[in-house]
Amino acid sequence: MRSLTGVAGCGRMGAPMLRALRAAGLPARGYDVVPMDSPHITDDIAVFSEDLDTLITVVRDIDQTEAVLFGEQNLTAIPSLIRIIICSTLSPRYVRDLRARIPSHISLIDAPMSGAQIAAQEARLSFMLGGDESDLDAAQPLFSAMGKHFHRMGEFGAGMQAKVLNNLLAASNTAMTRLVLDWADDAGLEISALLDLIHTSSGQNWFASGFNSIEFSRDGHAPDNTIAILVKDIASALDAAPENADTSLPETVQRSIAALKPRR
């Protein structure tokens, strides 16, 4: 039986990750509930499951993760499966609890990534990794095919904890950069000149520096877009907040992101 990697969730991130795996010569196929015009992506779970050795989940949220692992797709029941890599950004508490729910012979790695769609398309994602060192070593060829930066954060669940903290900062930068650009419009400043200034000055941040290449930089909040995912990611960070932590600032950022309007 040949070894094969499957990517569940072939949207804006999963599809380019699948392409990167295949471009590196690694046997891989994709699955999505939405039919795709690709010979390497199927909406037939039986076809996807055949010979599946490693499952990479890149679905949107906990509900979709539940469907993939235990529900409609129930991929944890595949006899050939030996490894699950969680790339979706989810609550660290939820991720840690997966260990008790998944058969012990299946190794678990949490590997949320950063860099937006452009980094996935260029195979230069940053992965935040949690899991046993031997499991991470075995899966490294997969990460090397899809990314450029690999941060081993600790045991299973530590990668997700690091990711939601990173995304909390990213969301803060998103909210404040958008506010700054709106105020700059009102002041009559030329936006490209201001972004150039920010990039080389004390206000520099990933969102501002990548404003013209990040695909969602001008979007407003909508239920099915990346801005809404940022709102979800802040909720994941809040779910893992220290006991008695002051959550007023992240909650304010979350409300600001949820209130964003499209920027033309």
C-alpha positions as CSV (number, residue, x, y, z in Angstrom):
1,M,0.0,0.0,0.0
2,R,1.4,3.4,-1.0
3,S,1.7,6.2,1.5
4,L,-0.6,9.1,0.6
5,T,-1.3,12.5,2.2
6,G,-4.8,14.0,2.1
7,V,-5.7,17.7,2.5
8,A,-9.2,18.1,3.8
9,G,-10.5,21.6,3.1
10,C,-9.3,22.8,-0.3
11,G,-10.3,26.5,-0.1
12,R,-8.1,29.6,-0.3
13,M,-5.3,27.9,1.9
14,G,-5.8,24.2,1.4
15,A,-5.8,24.2,-2.4
16,P,-2.4,25.9,-2.7
17,M,-1.0,23.7,0.1
18,L,-2.1,20.7,-1.9
19,R,-0.4,22.1,-5.0
20,A,2.8,22.6,-3.1
21,L,2.8,19.0,-1.8
22,R,2.3,17.7,-5.3
23,A,4.9,20.1,-6.8
24,A,7.4,18.6,-4.3
25,G,6.7,15.1,-5.7
26,L,4.7,13.9,-2.7
27,P,1.6,11.8,-3.3
28,A,-1.3,13.9,-2.2
29,R,-5.0,14.4,-3.0
30,G,-7.6,16.9,-1.7
31,Y,-11.1,16.7,-0.4
32,D,-13.8,19.4,-0.2
33,V,-17.5,19.2,0.2
34,V,-17.8,21.7,-2.6
35,P,-17.0,20.1,-6.0
36,M,-13.8,21.5,-7.5
37,D,-12.5,21.7,-11.1
38,S,-9.3,19.8,-10.3
39,P,-8.3,16.2,-11.0
40,H,-6.6,16.1,-7.6
41,I,-9.5,17.2,-5.5
42,T,-12.6,15.1,-4.9
43,D,-15.9,15.5,-3.1
44,D,-16.2,11.7,-2.7
45,I,-15.0,10.8,0.8
46,A,-14.5,7.1,-0.3
47,V,-12.1,8.2,-3.0
48,F,-10.3,10.6,-0.7
49,S,-9.9,7.9,2.0
50,E,-8.3,5.2,-0.2
51,D,-4.8,4.5,1.1
52,L,-4.8,7.6,3.2
53,D,-1.8,7.7,5.5
54,T,-1.6,11.3,6.6
55,L,-4.6,13.6,7.0
56,I,-4.0,17.4,6.9
57,T,-7.1,19.4,8.0
58,V,-7.4,22.9,6.7
59,V,-11.2,23.4,7.3
60,R,-12.7,26.6,8.7
61,D,-13.7,25.9,12.3
62,I,-14.4,23.4,15.0
63,D,-17.8,22.3,13.5
64,Q,-16.1,21.5,10.2
65,T,-13.2,19.8,12.1
66,E,-15.7,17.6,14.0
67,A,-17.4,16.6,10.7
68,V,-14.0,15.6,9.1
69,L,-12.7,13.7,12.1
70,F,-15.8,12.2,13.7
71,G,-19.0,13.2,11.9
72,E,-20.1,13.0,8.3
73,Q,-16.6,12.1,7.0
74,N,-15.4,10.3,10.1
75,L,-11.8,10.0,8.8
76,T,-10.4,8.8,12.2
77,A,-12.0,5.5,11.4
78,I,-9.8,4.9,8.3
79,P,-7.6,1.8,9.0
80,S,-4.7,3.1,7.0
81,L,-4.5,6.5,8.8
82,I,-1.4,6.9,11.0
83,R,-1.1,10.7,11.3
84,I,-3.4,13.7,11.6
85,I,-2.0,17.3,11.2
86,I,-4.4,20.0,12.4
87,C,-3.7,23.2,10.3
88,S,-6.9,25.0,11.0
89,T,-6.8,27.7,13.7
90,L,-8.9,26.5,16.5
91,S,-9.3,26.8,20.3
92,P,-6.2,25.4,22.0
93,R,-8.5,23.8,24.6
94,Y,-10.4,21.9,21.9
95,V,-7.2,20.8,20.2
96,R,-5.6,19.4,23.3
97,D,-8.8,17.5,24.1
98,L,-8.6,15.7,20.7
99,R,-5.9,13.4,22.0
100,A,-8.3,11.6,24.3
101,R,-10.8,11.2,21.4
102,I,-8.6,9.9,18.6
103,P,-7.2,6.3,18.6
104,S,-3.8,6.2,20.2
105,H,-2.1,4.6,17.2
106,I,-2.7,7.8,15.2
107,S,-0.1,10.5,15.9
108,L,-1.3,14.0,16.3
109,I,0.4,17.3,15.3
110,D,-1.0,20.7,15.5
111,A,0.5,22.9,12.8
112,P,-1.5,26.1,12.3
113,M,0.1,28.4,9.7
114,S,0.6,32.1,9.1
115,G,1.2,34.1,6.0
116,A,-2.2,34.4,4.2
117,Q,-3.1,33.0,0.8
118,I,-0.1,34.6,-0.9
119,A,2.3,32.7,1.3
120,A,0.4,29.4,0.6
121,Q,0.6,30.0,-3.1
122,E,4.4,30.7,-2.9
123,A,5.0,27.7,-0.5
124,R,6.5,30.0,2.1
125,L,4.1,29.5,5.0
126,S,5.2,29.8,8.6
127,F,4.1,26.8,10.7
128,M,3.7,26.8,14.5
129,L,4.2,23.2,15.5
130,G,3.1,21.1,18.5
131,G,3.8,17.4,19.0
132,D,6.3,14.8,19.8
133,E,9.7,15.5,18.4
134,S,9.8,12.1,16.5
135,D,6.4,12.8,15.0
136,L,7.5,16.3,13.9
137,D,10.7,14.9,12.4
138,A,8.7,12.4,10.4
139,A,6.3,15.0,9.1
140,Q,9.0,17.6,8.3
141,P,9.1,16.8,4.5
142,L,5.5,17.8,4.3
143,F,6.0,21.1,6.1
144,S,9.2,21.8,4.0
145,A,7.1,21.4,0.8
146,M,4.5,24.0,2.0
147,G,6.5,26.4,4.0
148,K,9.7,28.3,4.8
149,H,9.6,28.8,8.6
150,F,9.0,26.1,11.2
151,H,8.6,26.9,14.9
152,R,8.5,24.0,17.2
153,M,6.6,25.3,20.2
154,G,6.3,22.1,22.4
155,E,3.9,19.3,23.0
156,F,0.7,18.7,21.1
157,G,-1.5,21.8,21.5
158,A,1.4,24.2,22.0
159,G,1.5,25.2,18.3
160,M,-2.2,26.2,18.5
161,Q,-1.6,28.2,21.6
162,A,1.2,30.1,19.9
163,K,-0.9,30.6,16.8
164,V,-3.9,32.2,18.5
165,L,-1.6,34.5,20.4
166,N,0.1,35.5,17.1
167,N,-3.3,36.0,15.5
168,L,-4.4,38.2,18.4
169,L,-1.5,40.5,17.5
170,A,-2.3,40.2,13.8
171,A,-6.0,41.1,14.5
172,S,-4.9,44.1,16.6
173,N,-2.6,45.3,13.8
174,T,-5.5,44.8,11.3
175,A,-7.9,46.8,13.3
176,M,-5.6,49.7,14.0
177,T,-4.1,49.8,10.5
178,R,-7.5,50.0,8.9
179,L,-8.5,52.8,11.4
180,V,-5.2,54.7,10.6
181,L,-5.9,54.4,6.8
182,D,-9.5,55.7,7.3
183,W,-8.2,58.7,9.3
184,A,-5.5,59.3,6.6
185,D,-8.3,59.4,4.0
186,D,-10.1,62.1,6.0
187,A,-6.8,64.0,6.4
188,G,-6.2,63.9,2.6
189,L,-3.0,61.8,2.8
190,E,-1.8,59.7,-0.1
191,I,-2.3,56.1,1.1
192,S,0.6,54.5,-0.8
193,A,3.0,57.1,0.6
194,L,1.7,56.5,4.1
195,L,2.1,52.7,3.7
196,D,5.7,53.2,2.5
197,L,6.3,55.4,5.6
198,I,4.8,52.8,8.0
199,H,6.9,50.0,6.4
200,T,10.1,51.8,7.4
201,S,9.0,53.4,10.6
202,S,7.9,52.5,14.1
203,G,4.4,51.6,13.1
204,Q,5.6,48.8,10.9
205,N,3.4,45.6,11.0
206,W,2.7,42.6,8.8
207,F,-0.7,43.8,7.7
208,A,0.4,47.3,6.7
209,S,3.6,46.1,5.0
210,G,1.6,43.5,3.0
211,F,-1.5,45.6,2.4
212,N,-1.3,45.4,-1.4
213,S,-0.7,41.7,-1.5
214,I,-2.9,40.4,1.3
215,E,-6.1,39.3,-0.4
216,F,-8.4,40.3,2.4
217,S,-6.8,43.7,3.3
218,R,-9.6,45.8,1.9
219,D,-12.5,43.5,2.9
220,G,-15.3,44.3,5.3
221,H,-16.7,41.8,7.7
222,A,-18.9,39.1,6.1
223,P,-19.9,35.8,7.6
224,D,-17.9,33.7,5.2
225,N,-14.7,35.7,4.6
226,T,-11.3,36.0,6.3
227,I,-12.3,39.0,8.4
228,A,-14.8,36.8,10.0
229,I,-12.1,34.2,10.6
230,L,-10.1,36.8,12.5
231,V,-13.1,37.4,14.7
232,K,-13.2,33.6,15.3
233,D,-9.5,33.5,16.0
234,I,-9.8,36.1,18.7
235,A,-12.6,34.0,20.2
236,S,-10.1,31.0,20.2
237,A,-7.5,33.1,22.0
238,L,-10.1,34.3,24.5
239,D,-11.1,30.6,25.1
240,A,-7.5,29.9,26.2
241,A,-7.0,33.1,28.2
242,P,-5.4,32.8,31.6
243,E,-7.8,32.6,34.5
244,N,-8.8,36.1,35.7
245,A,-7.1,37.7,32.7
246,D,-8.2,41.2,31.7
247,T,-9.8,40.5,28.3
248,S,-11.1,44.0,27.7
249,L,-8.5,44.9,25.0
250,P,-8.9,41.7,22.9
251,E,-12.7,42.0,23.1
252,T,-12.4,45.6,21.9
253,V,-10.3,44.5,19.0
254,Q,-12.8,41.7,18.2
255,R,-15.6,44.2,18.0
256,S,-13.6,46.5,15.8
257,I,-12.8,43.7,13.4
258,A,-16.5,42.7,13.3
259,A,-17.4,46.3,12.5
260,L,-15.1,46.7,9.5
261,K,-16.6,47.9,6.3
262,P,-15.1,47.3,2.8
263,R,-12.4,49.7,1.8
264,R,-12.3,50.8,-1.8
